[in-house]
């Protein structure tokens, strides 16, 4: 009997010891999903909160996030990890890294993992604004899910409009009228401020004007027709006569605008916090509005921002875990909270309709125009070489507007480059 009692005591001590370590053993049993991103500062803090909330919401996956500091470092880190065969499960993607990683065969198509079991229901898919999904879809396959997104937004100096006796412009023709009115009133400031990169504005205006630019089916390229050339000439003429200016050495136009340097400024909605901070210091009154329409075109804004993708080297379990995490981020309360804390926009319709977001917009009315633009936002088609094309288009437009290069010649080079990538 004594031996039995001793044996029982030993067994009990083993059970108790095992129980003490049970939580750790359980955590170790979770599928680890490694996540690299470029967020830093307050953005990184908010992302860490979401990661923690996801990990606590279920017992199957464990996301481990690592900030690489910035997008350049992130891209370099991914390429180094790809060379060494030590990639994370998932990563944050810019438009250029999406195109580059996709062409290198690094990104995994996610369609087979976009299931209700992984939190990605058909209802959620329909809830995402179509423009966002289009931007991550190549040849009918979804290679990423949207995360931090923005639109183009018009920032308006109400004091300068009052001086000119003009209303907030709704068309580019009205922008030109504003410039004339300011000159007539003796206001020695340009009506329009633009970032140094003009590609997004030009493409939007050209599409509004009826140019195809690059068609969704990648079979038509139209950068040299009259409808495509007209908006480029429009901007070039405004810059030449002093009605518009580029950011130039200021790098970003948000600073000069916030100091009263132009009547309106068109830039990313993600820049709103920087503009607000600047105008609080300068004391000018501003509002925001949708970007103007060109010609007889309808309202349109090009979507920008970043997405989340999964690497092909990840196991099926890791891919499923990554999709579960991304689906969690797309829940109405999560996408709305992330947007309200970071200056980005909700990814889903339920996110913009949520109490979190509607209350945020009431408290921050300058966000309303950007939020409303989500309904008609579009994403340019992605194709192999599109990142190179975007970089070259920025250089071509700078050469046209700043260095007075011939529009037709520069755009023909760009059109031929695109056709080469598309084998047209």
N, C-alpha and C positions, 0 to 999 in steps of 0.2 A: 504493500500500500504506500509506504514511504517513497519508493521509487516512482510510483505512478504520480504522486503529488509533486515530486521534483520535476518529472517530465512535463506535467501539466504547467508548472510554473515557468519552465523554459519556453514552452510553446506560447504561453501567454505573453511573455516578454518579447518574443519574436513578433507576435501579432501587433502588440502595442508599438514596437519600434517601427514596424512597417506602416502602421496607421499614422505615425508622426510624420512620415515622409510621403504619405499618400498624395497630398496636394501637388508636391513637386513631381511625383511620378505621373500624375494626371496631366500636369502642364507639359511634361516632356512628351506625352502621347499626342498632344495637339500637332496638327500639320503646321509647320513653320512657313510663313509667307514673308520673304524679305522684300522690302520696299525702299527704293532709292528715290529721293526727290531733291528739288532745288530750293525749297522754301527756307527762309531764315527769319529771325526776329519774331514779331508778333504772329506772322503767318505760320511759322514753324510751330509756335506754341499752340495755335488753334488746331493745326493738323494733328499734333500729338494728342490733344484732347479727343479728337475723333477716333484716332487709332485705339486709344485706351477704351473708349466707349464700345467700339466694335469688339475688342478682345473680351470685354466683360459681358457682352450680350449673348455669347454662345460658348460652347466648350469643345468645338471641333477644330478651330483655326487660331493661330497666334500670329499677328502681324508685327514684324520688327522693322521699324522705320529708321532710316538714316539720311540725314541731310548732307548733301554734297556741297552746300554753300551757295551755289548759283548754277545757272543753266549750262554755262560753258564747262564748268568743272564736272557737272553731271554727265554731259555728253562725253567728255574725255575719259571719265571714270568707266562709263559703260563700254566704250571701245577697248579700253585696256582690259577690262574684265572679260570681254568677248574673246580677246586674243589669248587670255590665260585659261579660258574655259570655266570661269568662276562668276558667272552673271547672277544678279539677284533674281527673284521671282518676277518682280514688276518694277516699272519705273514711270516717272513723270515724263511727258513728251511735249516738246514744242512742235510746231508745224514742220520745221526743218528736220528735227531729229526723227519725227514720225516717218517722213519720207525717206531719210537716210537709213534708218534701222530696218524699215520695210524692204527697201531695195537690197539690203545686205542679207535678207532672210532671217533676221534676228527676231522679229515680232511674230507671235502666234495668232492665227485667226481664232476668234473667241466663240464663234457661233454655237459649237456643240456644247459649250459650257454655259451659255446664256439660257439657263433653265430656271424654273420655279424652285427647284431644290437648292439652287445657289442664290436664291433671292431675286433673280431677274425674271419677273413675270411678264406676260404679254401686256398686262396693264401698265407696268413700268416702262416698257419699250414705247408704247403709244404716248406715254406721259412726257417723254423727253422731246424737247423742241426739235422738229425734223432737221433743221439746219445743223444742229450739233451732231446728230447721227450721221448725216451725209459726210461730214468732215472726217469721220473715222472709218468710212466704208470704202473699200477698194474692190472692184469687180464683184460686187454683191456680197463681200465678206467683211464682217466687222472686226477690225484689228485693235480697237481701243475703245474706251468709254470716256465721255467728256467729264471734265473736272472743274477747272478754273477758267471761266469764259467771260468775254467782254464784247462790247459792240463799239462802233464809232459813234461819237456823241458830239453835238455842237454846244460849246460853251459860249454864253452871250454876256457881254458887258452892257448891262441895262443903262448905265449912266451915259455911255457913248451913243447908244441908240436914241436916248432922250435928246441928246444934243443934236443928233441928225434928224430928229422928228420922224423916225422910222419904227415899224414893228419888227418883231423877230422874223427874219427871212425864212420862207418855206421852200424857195427855189433858188437855184444858182443865179438866175436872172435878178432876183431880189437882192442877192449878195452884191452884185455889181451896182445896183441902184443905191444900195447903202454906201458903197465906196464913193460914188458921185456926190451923195448928200453930205458925207463927212467933209469932202474937199470943199464943197460949196460953203459949209459952215466954218471953214478955216481950221478944221481939226487935222493936225499934221500927224496922223497915225493911220496905219493901214486898216482896212475893214476886216481883212482875213489873215489869220495866222495858221500856218500848217507845219507839221513835222517835216524834218528833212527828207524822210522817206515818203514818196508820193504814190507808191503803187496801189495801196488800198483805196485811196480817194479816186485815183484815175480809173481803176477797174470798176468801182461802184458807179461812177458817173457814166462811163462808157456803156455799161450794161443798162443803166437807166435810159440811155440815149438810143438803145436798140441794137447795140453791137453784141455779138455772141461772146466775144473775148475767147475763152476756151469752153467749149460745150461740155455738158455733163457726161455725154457718151464718148468724149475725147476724139471726136471725128471731125470737128470743125474748129479752126483757129482764126480769129478775126481781130487783129491788132492794127491793121493798116487801112481799113475802110474809112470813109468820111465820118461815119458814126463813132468810130473808135478814136479818130484823130481829133475831132472837134473839142472834146473836153480837155485834151492835153494843151491845145492851142489856147483855150479859155484860161487855164491856170497860168500858162506862160505869159500871156498878155497882161494878166493882173499883176504878176510879179514884176514884169518889166516896167509897168507904169506906176508902181508903188502902191497899188490898191491891195496887194497881198505881200506877205513875206514868209520866208521859211525860218525855222528855228536857228539855222546857221550855227555860229559858234556857241550859242546858248544850249545846243544839243537837243533840248526838249522845249517845245513852245509853251508848255504849261506855266513855266516861270515868267516869261515875258508877258503872257496874257494876264496872269494874276496880278502883275504890277501895272496893268493898264496899257499894255503895248499894242493891243489890237481890239477891234470891236467884237469879233467872234474868233473862235479857235475850234478847229475840228481835230479831235484826237480820240484816244481810247477812253472808254468809260472807267477803266481801271485807274486812270489818272485823276479821277475826281477828288480823292482825298488830298492830293498834292495841290490841286487848284484851290480847294476850300481853305487849306492852310495858308496859301499865299494871299488870297483876297482878304482873309481875316487880318493880315498884317498891313495890307495896302488900303483897306477900307472901302473898296469898290463894291458895287452891288451887281450880282450876277444871277443868271438863270440858266437852265439847260433846255435843249430842244432836239428833236430828231435831226439827222443830217439832211441837208436840202436835196431836192430832186433836180435832175438835169433834163433839159428838153421837156418832152411830154411824158417822161417816165414816172413810174409809181415809186412809192417809198421803198427804200432798200438800204440795208446796212450789212457790211461784211463782218461776219463773226470772227473773233480771234481768241487767243488764249491757249490753254494747254489741256492735254488729255492724259489718261493713264493706260499704259499698255503692259502686256505680259510677254515674257521671252519664251521662245520656242523650246529652249533647253529645260524649262521647268517641267516637273512631273505633272501628270493629270490631276493629282490631288492638290498640288500647289496652284495649278491654274484654276481649279474649282474654288479654292480658298481666295484667290485674288479676285475672282468674279464676285464672290460673296461679299468681300470687303468693298468693292466698287459699287455694288448694288446697295449696300448699307449707306454709302456716301450719297447716293441718289435719292434716298428717302426724303420726303418733303421737308421734314424738320431739320435734317442734316444739311441738305443743299442750301436751304434758306439761312440757317445759322452760319454756315461757312461764308456765304455771300455777304451777309450783314456784318461779319467780323473782318472781312478782307478787302471789300471794294469790288469783288467780282459779282456775277449775277447768278441766280438760281438756274439749274439745268433743266428743271421740269416745270410743267404748267402747275402742278399741285404745289410746287415749291413757291412760285410767285403768288399763288392764291392762299398760301398758308398765313395763319395769324402772325407768325414770326415776321414774315416778309412784309405783309401789308402794314403792320405796325411800324416797321423800320422805315418804309417809304413815307408814311405819315410824318414821322419824326425827321426824315431827311428827304424833303420834297425834290431836291436836285437829282435824286436817283430815279424819279418816276419816268422821265423820258427814255432813259436807257432800258428800264424794265419793260416799257411799252414796245420798244423796238424789237424785242425778242420774237414777237409774232411774225415779223417779216425778215428776220435775219437769214442770211445765206452763207454758205461756205464754198469757196472755190474748189473745184475738183482736184484731188491728189493724184499724182502720177510720178513715175520714176523720173527724177530730174527736176521736179517742181521747186525744190529748195534752191537749186542753182538758178532756175529761171527767175525766182523772186529776187534773189540777190542781184542778178544781172539787170532786172527791170528797174530796181532802185538806182543803179548806176546810170542806166540809159536815160531815165527821167531827170536825174540830176544834171546830166550832160546837156539835155534839151533845155531845161528851165534856167540853169545857172550859167552854162557855157554857150548857150544859143546854138546848139547843134541842131541839124535838120531833123524834124520830127519823123518824117516818113522813112528816112534812112535808118535812124536808130530803132524804130519800131519794126522795120522789116528784118533787121538782124535778130531781134528778139522773137519775132514770129517764126523765122527760119529755125531758130534754136529749139523752140517748142515743137515744131513739126518734126524735127530730127528725133527728139525723144519719143514722140508718138508714132514715128514711122509713117508720116503722112507725105 
